[in-house]
């Protein structure tokens, strides 16, 4: 198969879909890899490294898109890339379609076979290609919240860790999955007062065992959320329903309950966000203030630590990508239900129920199409 690796063009996105070692692995399996010039520089990988690994360097993105049977990316295509989509192409990347109707429509119109990292599952009911970025985003979330509490950025001027004789900051984390757990580690490690909320009692029990008395676990209800955010200095939105639009947990009127200058960090922004006032921001302009509350809603948080993120991501995505290339999407989908869960669009059909539900469009299981 001919594999294409293109440079990410989303603002301030420096990750890359394959490392030189990944290119070598595809080559060793008998595949060609076409690499857009400078694709890996943001993550510290030079064109020479890709050449030595067997990659063929192309000067333009269009040339790589046009000649490739499978495109390996990090982020979802944005509007300038829509014309490159076509029917005989596999697109292997994060898609987050439930929060992106234009891209969904573009993939369906082009009849592209869209395989989304974030909905591939494993035998442990996990999301192996999403987990590494969730770990990074969770760890970054508290750090960013702490930063934007500074007076310089419109924050309350609180130090989360406090000092002797001064109260510590309060962190509320909505969602006890991977993002929430990692955020909890950092917040508790800083010495902040931490409350983590979830609707899964078993998950809350796990968190109790993990953190003990350092963290308060709380069952997530609208009333408990409102009570908690009224005292919070930083609130981290970490709720994920795989492949679906994130639920709205904090409404615009709820902001009036919060302390002026407190910070909302919405890690769920890729899936539409879990705050009503969320709108996607960039690393260049990461925050905005609404009703006196600082909002950090960067849609590609791990892109700020591109090398770590690229290495962590490709550790997870290389093996499934090789499986698709080696066996063909149809063959591997028929045999591997976990990879089949990653297929969101196929030959003009929406093949992921959560996406179809988000936009009121027909859903067709991929098993009925292959």
N, C-alpha and C positions, 0 to 999 in steps of 0.2 A: 504494500500500500504506500502511497505517497502522502507523507505527513507534512503539514505546514505549520510553521511557528512564526507568528507575527508579533510585532511590537505593539504593546498596549497603547491606546490613544486616549483613554479616559483621563481627565485632568489629574495630574499628580499621581499617576499609577505607574510605578516602576518595577512591579513584579513581572515575571515572565513565565510562560507555561511549561517550558522544559529547560533544564540545566544542560550543560555539555555532556554530563554523564547520562542524562536521559536520552539525548540524541544518540549517543554511542549504543545505548541499550536497544533503541529502535533499529539502528543499523545492524547490530549483531543478530537481530531477529529477521533480517532480510528486507527491511523497509528503507525507502529513501526519505530523508528529512530535508525540507527546504526551509531556510532560515532568513527572515528579513534582516537586512543589515542593521546593526546596533540594537537588535531586539533585547539583548540581555544586559546591556551596559548599566541600566539602572539598578540591577541586582549584582553588579560586579563581574559579569561574564563577558569576555571580549569576543569579537567575531573570530579571531584566531583560535580561541578555545573551541568554538563550535566547529570550525574547519577541521581541527585536529581530531575532533570526535566523529567526523564524517559528515557534518552538515554542509549543505550547498548554499552559499550566501547569495541572496537576491537583493537587488537595490531597491525594489519597491514592494509595498504591501500587496498591491493589486496582482503582481506577478505571482506571489506566493499563494494568495487566495485562489487565483484562476487555475493554477496547476495542481492544487492539492486535492486529495480525496477526503482527508480528515484534517481539520484545523484544530490545533490544541492551543487554547488561550487560558487566561486567568479570569478576566471580567467579561461580562456580557457585551456583545456588539452594541455600539451606539450608532446613531443615525447615519453618519458618513460611511459606515461599514455595511449597512443594509443592502446596497446594490451588489455586494460581493456574494450574498447568500444565493444558493442555488439548490436544485433538487437532488443532484447526485453527490451531495456533500454531507459528511458527518461533522457536526460542530460539537466539540468536547470542551466544556468550560462551565463556570458558574453562569446561570441564566436568571434565576430569581424572577420567573415570568409572572407570578401572581401579583407582582407590584409593577409590572411593565407591559401595559396593553400594546403600545406601538411595536415593541419587539416581538411580542407574541403574534401579532398580526403579520409582521414581516416574515417571521419564520414559517407561518402557515401558508402565506401567499407564495413564498419561494419553494415550499414543500421540502425544506431542509430537515434533516434528521438531527434534532437537537438533544444532546445528552448532557444533563445538568449534574455537575458535581454534587450539588447540595441535596439531591434526592436519591443518590445511590446509597443503598443500605448494606448491612453486613449481617452475619449470622447472630450477632449479639443485639440486634435491633438498633444498632448505632448508625451514624452517618459518617463513614470513615473519611470521606473527602472534604467534609465540612468541618470536622472536629479540629484539625490543626489551626484553621483560621479563627474558629470560635475560641480556642485557647488563647490565641494572641490577642484577639479583640477584647476578651474578658480581662486579660491582664492590663491591656492599655486603657480600658474604660475608666478604671479608678484613677490611674495616673493622669488622664486627661481631665477628669472631674476635679481632682486636686489642683491641677494647674489653673483651671478656669474659675476656681473659687477665689483666685487672687484679685485684689481690688483693681489692678491694672486692666483686667478684662471685664469688669462690671460685676465681679463676684462679691461675696460677703466679706472677703478678707479673712477667711478662716483657714487655719492649718489643721488638716484632718487628724494628724497625730497629737495635736495639742502640745503643751509644755507643762512643766510643773506648776500647779496652782491654777491652770486654765483648762476649761472643759475641752474634751476631744470633739472632733467633728462626727456627724452622724451620717452613715451611708445606708441607703435602702436599695436593695437589689430585687427587681421583679423578675422571677424566673430562676429555677434552681438547676438548670441543665448545665452544659459545659461552660457557656459564657458566664452564667451566674456563679458557678463554683469557682472559676478562675478569678472572677472579680472579687469574690469573697476572700480568697487567699490573700490577694494583694491588700484589700481594705483591712482585714484583720491583722495582717503583717505590719501595716502602718500604725496599728494601735487605735484605729477608729472604732466607734460604736457601730456595729453592723447588724442589720436586720435583713434576712433573705426570705422571700415569699414564693410560694408555689401552690398549685392546686392538687399536687400529687403527694399524699401523705407518706407514701413509702420513700419518696425522694427526700422529703423533709426529715424523715428518720435517719436516712443515710447522712444527710448534712449535719444532723445533731451528733451522730457518731464521729464524723470527720472533724468537726470544729469544737465540739463540746461547749463549754460555757463562754467561749470567745465570741460566739455569734448567736443571735436570737433568730430562731426559725418561726415563721408565722404563716398560717393558712391564708391563701390569697382570696380575699373577697373585696368587693368595691369599698365597703366600709373600712376594712383593715388597711387598704391602700390609702384611703383619704386620711385616716388617723396618722399613718406612718409618714406620709410625705409632708404633713404639716410640721413635723419635727426635723425633717431631713435637710442636710446640707448638700448632699449629692444623691441623686436617684439614677440608677442604672437600669435601663430597659433591656432585658435579656430574654424575652419570651420568643420561643420559636415553635411554630406548628409546621413541620416539614412540607415545603412546597406550597403552603397556603399564605395568604395575606396575614400579617401579624394582627392580633386583636388590639383594639384601642383600650388602654387601661387607665390613662390619665387624660381627661377632657380639658378643654380650654377653661371652663369654669373652675376646675380643680386647681388651676394655677393660683387662684386667689387665696387658696388655703396655705400656700407655700411661703417660706421666708424670702423676701426680696434678696436677689443675688445668689440664691441657691442654684444648683446646676443640674440639668437633665442631660444624661448621656444616652442616646438611643442607638443601641447596637443592632436593633431590629430594623433599622432604616432601609436596608436592602430589600426587606419584605414588606415595605410600606410604613414601617414604624409602629410603635405601640403607644405613642403620645399623639393626641389630636393635632397638636401644633407643630409636629415634626415636618421639616422639609429638608431634603438632602443638601448637605454642604460639602465642601472640599477641604483638603489639607491647606490650601492657600487662604481660604476664608472659612474657617471651621465652625465659627459660632455666630449666633444671632441672639438677640434679647427680645423676648415676648412677654408682656405683662410683668416685666421686672425679673423674669427667670432666664438665666443663661442656658441656651440650648446648644449642645454639641451633637451634630447629626451627620458626621462624615461617613459617606457610603462605602468607602474602601479603607477603613481604619488600618488594616494590616499593611497596606501599601506604603505606610510611612516607615516601616522597618522591612524594606523590600528583600534584602538578602535572607534574613531569617525566615520571612514569610514564604519566599520562593522555595527555599530548601524544605521547609515543613510541608508546603503544599505538594510539591512534586514527589516527596516521599510517599504521599498517599495516592496521588493520581496516576503515577507511572504504571503500576501493575494493571489496573483496569484498562488504561489506554492501550497497553500492549495486548491485552486480551482481545479488545475490539479489533485492533489492527491484524492480529494473527488469525483470528477466527472469522472475522466479519461481523458486523453489527447484528444482522438477522440471526446468524447461527448462535452467537453468544447470548443474545436476548432470549432465544427459545430455550436455552439450557440453564441460564443463570438469572433467577428471579431478582437478585439484588441489583445486577446491572440493568435488568429490564425496568426496575423502578426509576432508573436515571433517565429513561427516554421520555421527554416531555412533549416533543413534536415528532411526527413521522409522516412524511409524504402528504402534508396538508391537513393532517388530523391532530387534534390535541389529545395526547395520550397520558396526561397526568390529571387526575380528578380535581386536585386542589386548584389548578390553573383554570380548568373549565368552569369550576364553581365561581371563581373570582370574577369571571367575565360573562357568565351565562352563555357559554358556547358548548357545543356538543363534545362529549367525552367518549373516546373509543379506546379500550385497552389495546396496548400494542400487540398483545398475543393474538388479537383478531385480525391483525394487518400483515403479519409476517408469514 
